[in-house]
Amino acid sequence: MSLLFPLASHAAPEGAACTKDCAAPAIAALVEGLKRPLPAQTAYTEVRFVQMLEAPLVLRGELEYQSSAELGKKVTSPYVENTTIENGQVRIERPGKPAKRFSLKRAPALAGFLESFSATLAGDAQRLARSYELSHSGDAAHWQLTLKPRDPALAKQVRQVLISGEANTPLCFEVEEAGGDTSLLLVDKLAGQPLADPPQRAALQQLCRGRP
């Protein structure tokens, strides 16, 4: 079963925001429409813009979403790696190497992505609002949710998470770290999108917003 598929459309008036422990009605309607059945999977392309690297790192593979606390991420290119997040623990496996295990608390950016990804695909706007200040822009055709961490400790690591999509289909998850690094995940119909060499962040953001 595909992880991301279109459902009925919900309008998303531009500029609506909710800065307390709540979700504005328009945001709640949008997020509720993004709910997906479990378990499910989707192909993805991830582009990491890391300041210490000369060029962006492009990863391709598949995400397996099992529950709000369990996510599997398979990398098939440019190397093979399986990452499993379950019950607050992370396990990373590579062929021919011992598995690495550590607490999700040691990876704030990954924890922030998991929370935003899980709550979004659960259609749970109130859960999102407990962890993030929410705002959005766009319309029913192309929209963007902006999530700013409420927890000061997480905010020191993650500046914001941007979720972009069209109708009731999320297409991009962008995690902006406080230190300047960024990870941009393309899913659904954008997972197989040809990319420039090297990819440019501004061009990817335009693609995510439906402006090729």
N, C-alpha and C positions, 0 to 999 in steps of 0.2 A: 504494500500500500504506500502510495506517495505521501510524504510528510506534509507537503504544502499543496493545497488545491483550492480553487475558488469556491466561495459560498455566496450567499446573498450579500449585496452591497449595503454598507452603512455610510452615510455622509459624514464628513469630518471637517466642519467649518474651520477656516484658517485662524490661527492665533489662540485657540482655546487653551486654557492652562488650569492647573490645580496645584497649588503650592503647599497644601496641608495634607494630612493623612487621609486622602480621599482621591476619587477619580471623577473629574468633571463628567457630566452626562454624555457629552459628545465623545469624549475619550473612552468612557466605559462602553458605549455602544460599538465603537470601532474595535476595541480589544476583544470584546465578547464575540464579535464576528470572526475572529482569527482562531478560535478554538479548533483543535484537531484531535481526531481519535487516536488512541494509543493501542499497541505500539506502532511506530511508523519510522520511515527512513527517507532520506533525500540525498542526492548528490550535492556536492558543494565545491566551490573554488574559494580559497582564502588567500588574501594578499596581505602580507605583513610589511609595514613600513617601519623599519627599525633603524634608529639613528646611527648605530655602530656598524651597520652593513652598507656597502657601497650601492647595492641595488635591492629592490623589494624582493621578498621571498614569496614565491607562488606555490601553494599547496593545493592538491586536488584529491578528492576522496568521497567518503560517504558518512553522514551522520545517522546514528540510530538513537531515536528518542524513546525511552522505555517508560519513564515516569518523571515526576517533578524533581526527583533526587538522583536520577540515573540517566546518563547520557554516554553514548559510545561514539568515538570519532576515529574513523579509519583514514589514514593517509595512504594513498596508492602512488602518488607522484609528487616530488621527484625521488622520494624514498618510501619505504614501507614502515608504517608505525601504527599501532593501535593504542588509543587512550580510552580508558574507562573511568568515568566519574560515578561513584556510588556511595551513598551514605556518608558524604563528607570526605571521602578518600579518593585519591587519584592514583591510577596504575597505568604506567606507560611501558609498552612492550615493543621491542624491535627484534627481528630475526637474528638469532645467534648471540644475543646479549641478555644478561640478567634483567628481569623486570625492575623498574623503578617505582617506588611507592612513596607517597607523601600526603599530608593533610591538605585539603582544599584551602585551608586558612593561609597556607604559605603562598598561594597564587591568587591574590585579590582580583586581578583582571579576569582570570578564568572564572572565579566565583561570581563576579559581576555579570559576566556573559551568561553563565548557567542560569542565574536567577532571572535575568531579563528574557532569555530564550524560553525557559520553562513556563514562566508566568504568562508570556505572550501566547504561546501555543496551547496553554490551558484556558485561554480566554479570560484570565483572572485579573481584571483591572485593579481591584482593591489590593490584591497582593503586590502588584507593581507599585501602587501608590504608597504602600507601607515602606518600601525600600527606596523609592525614587520620587523626586519631584517631576511631575509629568507635564509636558506641553506638546502641542502638535500643530502642524501646518499642512496646507494643501487642500485637496478635495477628495471626493470618492474615487476619482480616477487615479490620482497619485497623491500619496500622503507621506508624512514623516512624523514619527514619534521621537521626542527628545526626553531622555531619562537622565536626571542628575542625582547621584547618590545622596541620600539623607545622612547616612552614617559617616561621621567625620573621618574615621579611620579608612574607610573605603574611598572616600573622596580624595584622600592623599595619594591614592594609587590610580583611581579611575576618574577622569574629568567628566565624561558623559558617555552614554550609549545611544546611538542613533539607529532607529529601525525604520526602514523605508519599504514601501510596497505600493501595490495598486489594487483597487477594489478590496477584497478580503484575502489577499495573498501577500504575506511578507516576502520580500525579495532580498533584502540586505540587512545585515547586522554589523554596525561599525562601533568598535570599542576604542575610544580615545583615552589613552593613559595620561596621567598627570605629567609624566616625564617627557611627553612628546611623541612616544611611539604610538602607532595605530594599527589595528587589525580590522580588515574589511572582509566580511563573509558574504559571498554571493550564493544564493540558493534558488531552488525551483527553476524557472526558465532561464535565469541568468547564470546558473552553475556551469553551463557549457559555452558561455559567451567567449568568443575570441578576444584576447587581450593584447594590448600593445606591448612591445618589448623594448624597454621595461615598462610595466604599467605605471600610469600616472594617477595619483590619488584624486586630483580634481576631475579627471575624465571618468573615473569609477563612480565618484559621487554623482556626477551628472547622469550616468547610466542608471544608477539606483533610483534617481528621481524621475526617471522616464524621459530624460532629455539627452538622447544619444548625440 
